[in-house]
Amino acid sequence: MFKENNSHLQLELFNTTTYMHPRTRTMLEKSWAPLFYEHVFCKIDEKMFAPLYCPDNGSPNKPVNILLSLEFLKHLYDYTDEQILEQYYFNYQVNYALGQRNLGELYICERTLYDFRRKVYEYTLAHPKEADLVFRQFDQLLAHFLNVTKINTKEQRTDSSAIMPNIRRAGRLALAFDVLKQAVRACPPEILPESLRKVTEPAFKTEILYRSRASEVKDKLQFILDLQQQLLDTAAPFPEVAGLSPVALVKRFLTEQTVFDPVIKKRVAKKGKEISPDSLQSAYDPDATYRRKGNKEHVGYTYTVTETCADENPVQFVTDYTVEKNVKTDPETLEERLPVIKERTGLTDLYEDGGFYSPQVQKLAEEQDVTMHYTNLTGRKPALKKLPLTAFTIENHRKVLACPQNQAPVHTFFNERKEEIIAWFDPHVCKECPYKEQCLVKIQKKKALLKINRKSLLAAEVRKELTDPEFRREATSKRAAIEGTISAIKRGRGAGKLSVRGQVKCTLVMGLKTIAHNFQQLKKFFALKAKEEKAAKVKIPSLQGVIVPI
C-alpha cells in the first residue's frame, strides 16, 4: 500500500547531530549532504510513484524518496548495490541526505531495491507512450535546479555517444548457438528429440564453439541453423510452446540471418553485407542493434544528451537525454527531441556537429524559432567550378528575386510536391552573362531555367555560414565541452558498459546517471558561490580595538 514519507519533516529533539562537536557539525553542514537533502530528497514527488503500489491493501511501502535517493547516490559514486547499502547503514552523511538523523532508523535490504526497480520497469513497459518515471523525476529536479541557480537555458549543445548493455560481442556462430540453447531450455524436454536435448550439454558447446577451426565454422553454422529449424518444426504443433519468447527469437534469427535455398531445400546463412544493422545482436538483449560510426563498430544503443552552454553560466546542466537503438540516426533523434527541449527550456540556439544536420531538422528548427549552429557538415560538397546556391537572392526559401548578376526572373514559383524553387530568366540576357559557364541556370531556346531543391538550399546556407572563421570558432568552442560531459557520465558514473540489458532498462539507468550528474553540477555551483562570498568579505585589520584605515 502506498504511503508518503513525511517523517523527516518532524525531527527528534535529540539526535546524532545534537551530540556532535560544533566543529564536526559545521563540517557536516558544509558538506554535500544538506544540499542533497534540500534540493533532491525534499523535491522528489513520491505521488508520481503511487501507481506502483496497491492503493488500499497490504503493508506500507518502503519510502520512495529514500529508495530513489539511494539509486541517485549509487550512480553518483558508481557504487554496487552492496556498497550503497553499506553506505546507507554506516555513513551518517548518506543518512543525513536521506532525512534521517540517527543511524539504523530504517532497515533496507537488497531485495527491497530489486523489487522497486522491477516495479518501475514493469510500469514503464505497461505505459510506453508516457514519459518514464525516472525522466519525469529528472524533469522536475531540473526545473528546481534551474530555478535555484538561474542558469541561462537559451543556448544549448547536443551530442551522442554509443553505450553497450550487459552483453558480449558474439560472432555469428556463437550468436546462433546462444539463441538455440535459450530456446531449447524454454521448451518442455518431453517434446524435444534427442538431437535438440543435447544442445544444453556442456560437451556440445565445447565441440561447437571451442573446437572449431576456421575452415569448419561455415559447416557448424549450417548445423546450428538446421537444429533451429528443427526446433521450430517441433514447437509448431504446440501453440503455447511456439509462442514463447525464446522460440520466437529463433524464428527472428532465421528470418534475419538466412534465406531459403530451393535447391537443397534448406535455410542457408546470408552474406554479412546482406544482414540488416537492426538484426538480432544478442540472445539476451533483443533490442540491441549494430552500427559502425567512424572506424568503430558498436553494438547496443545511442545515448543523446543536451546541456546548457551559455558563457555566463557558472555551471552547465543536462536539460534532456534519450536512449535509442543505435541504428536510429542523430538527425532522427534530434527531430523528435527538439520540440520537447524548446517547450521545456525555451531554447533559442543549439550547437551540434555536422552529424545532426538534415533538411528536416533545419526546417523544424525554423518552425520552432531555433537557430542551429553546426561545427561541420556531412554529405557531398558542391562543385567548386559552379556558383553556390547562396549566390542567388531567394526570399523565404520559396521565391527567386535575382541571380548573382542582379537579373530578376521573368517568372518564379515554388513546387510544393517536389519542394523545388523554379525560376525562368531571359535567355538572351543569360547568353551574354560572364558567369554563364559557372551559373546553375540552364539556357534553353525559349527560356533560361533554374531549379533549386529546397533541401540543397538549406545545406548551402549552412555551408556558407561555416566559411566564416569566427562563426565556426564560436560553434566549435560552444559544442566541444559536451564531450567532457558525456565522458564524465560514461566513465565517472559507470556508463561505459551498463549492468543491465534491454532498451527500457538502459534508459532508466542512464536517467539515474544523468540526474546524478546534474546534482554534481549543483554541488559545483554552490561551491563556486561559497568561494565568491568568501572572497567578497573584506577583513579590516585592527590594532588594540582601533580600526586601521587601509
N, C-alpha and C positions, 0 to 999 in steps of 0.2 A: 504494500500500500504506500502511495506517495505521501511524503511529508517533508515540508521545507525545513531547512536547518537555520534557525534564528538564535540558537543558544549562545553564539559568540557575541551577540549584541548586549547581553547581560553578563558582565564579568563578575567573578567571585571577589569578595572583599580582600581576601588574601590569596595570592598565587605565587608561582615561582618568581615572577618579575618583582613582586613586592620585596622578596628577601635578597634580591641581587645587590651587590655592591654598587653604589651610584655610578662609578666609572664603567662598570660592566653593563649597567642598564643604558648608559649613554651610548656605548659601542653598539648595543643591540638596536637602539632607536635609529642609529645612523646606518645600519646595515640594509640589505635588500628586503629583509622580512617584512617590516612595516609597509614598504612600498607595495609588495605583492599583496599583502592583506588588504590595503586600502584600494588599490587600483585594479586588482584582478579578482581576488577572492570575494570581496564585497560586491563586485559588479557582475558576478555570474548569475544568470537568470535561471534559477532552478525550475521554475514553472515550465520552461521550454522542454524539460525532460520528463514532465509528468506523464505523457503518453507511454513511457517505457514501463510504467507500473500500473497495477490494478488500482482503480480509484477508491474502492471501498472494502477490500478484503486482504487479509494477510498481515504479516508483521511490517512495521515501518521500514522503509528503505534506509540503507546507509546514506549519509548526507551526500547529495550530488555535488555540492560545491567543494567538498573535501576530495571526493573521488576524481573530479575533473581537475582540480588543482594538483593532485598527485601526478596526473598524466602530464600536465604542463611542466611540472618540475622535473619529471623523468626525462622529457625531451630537451629541457633547458640544459641539463647537465649530462645528457646521454647516459643515464643510469639504466641498469637492468631492473626487472621487477623486484628482484631480491634486494638490490641496492637502494631503490627508492623506499621500500618498506622499512629497511634498516634505518634510513634517514628519518623516516616518519616516527619510528619507535623511540629513537635516541637523540635526534638532533633537535634542540629546542628552537632554533631558528625556523626550521620547517614547521614545527607545531605552532609557533607564533604566527607564521604566514598563513596558516590554516585556521586561525581564530581560536586556537587552544592555548591556554596559559599554563597548563600543567602537563607534564609528560605522562603518557599512558592513559589519558582520559577515554579514548575510544580505540578499540582493537579492530584492525582491518587485516584480513588475510589475503593471500594471493587469489584465492577463488573469488573473492568479492570483486577484485579488479577485473578478472576474466569475465565474470557474469555481466558487469557493467559494460565492458567493451562489446560483448555479444549482443546485449540489448540495443546498443547504439547501432551496431552493424545491421542487425535484423530490421530495425526501424528504417534505416536508410534504404535497404533493399525493398521494403514494402512501400516506400514513398519516393520513387525515383524522380518524380517531377518537382519535388520540393528541394530547396537547398538543405544539405545535410546539417545535422545539429551542430557539428563542430564548426562549419563555416558560419552558421548563424551566430554562434558564440564569438567567433573571430570578428565578425562584423560589428557586434555590439561593443566588444572591447576596443576595437579600432576607433569607433566613434568616440568613446570615452578618452582614449589616449590623445586623439587629435584635439579634443576639446580642452584637455588639461594643458597640452604643450603649445597649442595654437600653431601647429605646423601648417605650412602652405601646401595645399594639395593640387594647385592648378597645374604645376609642372610635374610630370612623372616619367618613368622609364620602364621598359619591359624587356624581358629576355626569357629564354627557355633552356632547360638542361635535361639530359636523359637520367632517369632513375631506374634502378633494377630491383625487382621484388626478390623474395627469398627463393630463387630458383637458380639452377646452374645452366650454363650454356651446354646444350646437348647436341651431339651430332645426330644425323638423320637416323642411323641405326639405333642409337640409344633412345631417341625420342619414340621411335616406333615400338621398341620393347617396353618402355615405361607406360605407354598408352595401353598396350595389350595386357601387361601384367596388372594394371589397375582395374581393367575391365574384368579380367578373369577372377580376381579376388572378390569383385562385387557380385558375381554370378553364383547361384547355388551349385555346389560341386556335383550334385547328382545328375544335373542335366548336361554336364560337360564331358566330352570324350577324353580319353587318356592323353591324347596329343596336346590338349589345352591345359589339363591339370598339371602337366609337367612344367608349365611356364613359371609357376611360383616357386619351383625348387631352386636352391642356390646354384646347383651344378649347371642348370640350364642357362642362367645369366652369365656364369663364368665362361661357358662354352661359346655363347653368342657374342658377348662384348669383349672379353679379355683374352680370348684365344683366337682372335680374328686377324689374319694377315690382310694387308691392303687389297690383295687380289681376291679375297674371299668376301669382302664387305657387300658387294653387289648381290651375290648369291644368298647371303644370310639375310639381307634386307628383303629380298623376294620371299624367303622362307617365312619371315615375320608377317609380311603382307598377306601371305596365304593363310596363316593362322588367324589374322584379324578377320579376314573374310569368312573363315570357318566359324569364328565366334559369332559374327552377325547372323549367319545362317542358322546356327544353333539356337540363338536367342529369339529369332523371328517368331516361332510358334508360341512364345510366352510373352505377351504384351507387357506384363509387369516387369519382366527382365529387360526386354528391349527398350523400355522407357527409362532405365537407369542412366544417370548422368555419365558414368564411366563408359558404358556401352555406346551412348550417343557420341562420346568423344572419339571412339574408334571409327564410327561412321564418318564423322567430320574429318578425321585424319585421312581416311581413304579417299574421300571426295576431294580434298585439297591437294593431296600429295601424289595421287595416282590417276591413271587413265586406263580404260578397259581396252585390252588388245584382242580384237576379234579373231586373230589367227590362232593364238594359244589359248584364247578364251579365259584370260586371267587379267587381274589388275596389275599393272606394272608401274614402277616409280617414274614420276615425271623428271625431266631435266631440271636442274637447280634454277635456271633462269625462268622457267615456266611457273614456278611456285610463287603465289602472291605474298607480299610482305605481311599481310594480316592473317596469314595461315597460322595454325597452331604451333607455338614455340615451346610449350612445356605441358606435360601431362598434369601438372599440379597447379597451373595458372592459365586457364583457357583464354583470359583476356589479354595476356602479354603478346606484343607484336614485334616485328623486326623492322629496323630502319638503319640505313647507312647514312651517316652525317659526316661530311668531310671524308677523311680516310678511316674513320672508326665505325665499327658495327655495334649496334645497340639492340638489346632485347629487353622489352619492358614497357615503360611509359615515359611521357614527357611532362615535366613539371614547369609550368609557365607562371612567372611571378612578375608583379608590377609594384613599384615603390615610388615614393615621392623623391624629387631631386632638385627642388628649388635651392639656390645658393644660400639664401638667408636662413635655411633650416639648420639648427644645430645638430639634429639627428634626422634620419630618414626612416619612415615606417613603410612596411609592406601593406599595400592597400587592396591587393587582390591576388589570388592564386587559383590554379586549377591543375588537375592531373588528368591527362588524356592518353589514349593509346598513341604510341609514337609514330603510327602511320598517318596521324592527323597532322596536317601542315601547320606551321606557325601562323600564316595568314588566316586559315580557317578558325583557329582558336581565337585570334585577336578579333575576328569579325563577330564572334559570339560574345566576347567579354567586354568589348569597347563600350557598348551602350550601358552595360551594368556598371562599369567603372565611372562613366560620365554621370550617371544618375546618383551614385553613392558619394562621389567625392568632388564633383564639379570640375573635372579635368578640362583643361584648355590646350595643353601642349604635351605631346607624347614623343619620347625619344626611343628609337629602336634601330637595330641593324637592318640591312637590306633583305634579310630572310623573311621579314614580316610584311614586305611590300606585296600588294596585289591591287589591281584596279578596283576590286570590290571593297577592299579595306579603305582605299583612298576615297572612294565615293561615299562610303559610310562615314568616314571622318568629316567630310564636308557637311554631310547632313547633321552630324552631331556637333558641328562647330568646334572641331578639334583639329589643331594644326599638327601634322606629322613631321617629325624630324628624323631623317634616315642618315646613318653613317656611311652607307654604301647602297648599291642597288644590284640585285641579281638579274640574270636574263641577258639576252643578246643586245649588244650595243649597236646603235645606228651607224650606218656607213659614214665614214669621215668625209667622203667626197660630196655628200649631199647636204643641203641646208637642213638644219634641225627644224622640227615641227614648231618649236617655240619662236622661230623667225617670223611666223605668220601672226597677225593680230586677230585673236579669237575671243569672242565675248561669251562668257558663261559656259564654255566648252560646247557651244551649240551653233555659233554663228561666226563666219569668217568676215572680218571687217576690212582687212587689207593684206596684201602679200608683202614680202620683205622690201619691195620697191615702192610700197605705198599705193599699189594699184587696187582699187576697190573691185570686188567681183560683180559681174553682171547679175548673178543670181546665187543665193546661198540658202541652204536648208539643212535640217537635221533628220536623219533617217532613224526613227525610234526603234524599229525592229532590229536593225543591224548595229545601232549605236554608232553611226558614221556621220561625220560632218562633211557635207558636199558643197562645193562652190565651183561656179563656171566663170572663167575670165575671158577677156577679149583675146583671141588667138593672135591677132595682128600685133598687139602690144607685146605679148609674150615672146613672139618671134624676134623682136628687137631687144629683148632684155639681156643684159650682160651676164646674168646668172642662170640663163635657161638650161645650161648643161648640169648645174647643181640643183636646180629647183625641182620640187616634188610634183609640180604641175605638169600634166601630160598634155602636150599640144596636139589637138586633132584638127580636122578640116574646118569644122564649124564652131568649135569651142575649145577652150583650154580647161581641162578637168582636174580638179583637186579632190581627193578623197582622204580623209583623216579619221582613223579609228580612234574613238574616244579613249580607249584603254592605252593606246600608244601615246596619245597626247598627255595623259596623266603621268605616264612614265617619263616622257621627255621633260616635263616641268620639274619633276623630282631630280632628274639628271642635271638640269640647268642649275638648280639650287646647290647641288653637290660640287659644282665647279667653283663656287665661291669659297675660298680658303677659310674665311672667318666663320661662315655658316657651318662648314664641315668640322672645323676645330671645336666649335661650341657643341655641336651634336655629339661628337666623339667624346668630348670631355664629360658631358652630362650623362651619357649612357654607360661609360666604362665601369663605373663603380658598382653597377648591379651585378657584375660578375663576382665581385667580392662578397656581395650579399648571398648569392647562390652558393658560393664556396663555403661561407660561414654556416649556412643551413645544412649543406651536404656533409661537410667534414666535422664542423663543431657540434652539430646536432645528430650525427649518426645517420644521415640520409644517403650516404654513398651507396649502401646496399641495405634495403629495408628488411625487417624481420617478418614481414607479412607478405601474402600473395593476393592477387586479385585487384582490379581497379578500384573497387569501393573501399577496401581496407587500406590500400595505398593512399587514397585520397584523404581518408580520415586521419591516418598517421601523419601525412605531410601537413595537414591542417594544424595538428597539435604542435608540430615543429615550427610552423610559421608563427603561431601565437607565442611560442616560447621566444622566438627571435624578436618579435615586437616588444615583448617585456624586457628583453636585454637592452633594446634601444631606449626604452623608457628609463631604465636604470642609468644608462649613459646620460640621458637628458638631465636627470636630477643631480647626477654627479657634476656635470658641467655647470649647472645652475648654482650648486653649493660652492663650487670653486670661484665663480664670478662674485658671489655675495661675499665670500671671504676676502677676495682681492679688493672689493669696493670699500671695505671697512678701513678707515684711516685711523691709525693709532697715534694719538697726540702724546708725545713724551712729556713727562712732568718731573719737577725737581722739588722735593720736600713740600708737595701739595700745591706748588705754584706752577701754573701752565706755562710752558716754554714755547714761545712762538716759533714757527718753522719758517 
